[in-house]
Amino acid sequence: MEKLTFKTTINAPRNRVWDILWGADTYSEWTAAFAAGSQAKTDWQEGSKVLFVDDTNRGMVSRIAAKTPGEYMSFEHLGGFDNGVEDLDSTEAKGWAGAHENYHLTTVNGNTELLVELDTADEYKDYFQKTFPIALEKVKALAEQ
C-alpha cells in the first residue's frame, strides 16, 4: 500500500464542508467522480459498517474507524461488495483490508483546509491521482455555493 495525499482550501466554514462531504444530498454529487451512482450506506456513527457502492451495486465494505464531527473522519476498508454479497476473504479483498481513507478539516485564515490521506494499492494509484482532485473540486464548488 502507498499513501496518497490530496489537499484543497475551501472558502467555507468547516461544518459546511463536513455537511457537504457526508450529507445525504451531496455525498453522491462529489463522489460521482469515482463512479456513477456512488453512495454510502451507513448510519455515519463511529464503529459502524459502511457500504460504498456504485450504480451497479459494487464497491467496498468499510467501517468508520474514527469520527470527530467537523474535524476528522477515518474509514478502514475491510473488503469488497458485489451485488449484495460482502467479500472479506478473497485475495483481492485481503489486499485492501486495513487500508485507511482519512479526511482532516482544519481552519486556516478563515477558510477550511481539507486534507485527504488514502492508502491504495499500486494498481489504483493513477486512478486516484486523476479522480480525487476532481472530487475535491466538486466538494469545494458545493461548499462555496
PyMOL commands that set and color helices and strands:
alter all, ss='L'
color gray80, all
select helices_A, chain A and resi 14-22+27-31+91-96+122-143
alter helices_A, ss='H'
color red, helices_A
select strands_A, chain A and resi 2-10+39-41+49-53+58-68+72-82+85-87+100-108+111-120
alter strands_A, ss='S'
color yellow, strands_A
deselect
rebuild
show_as cartoon
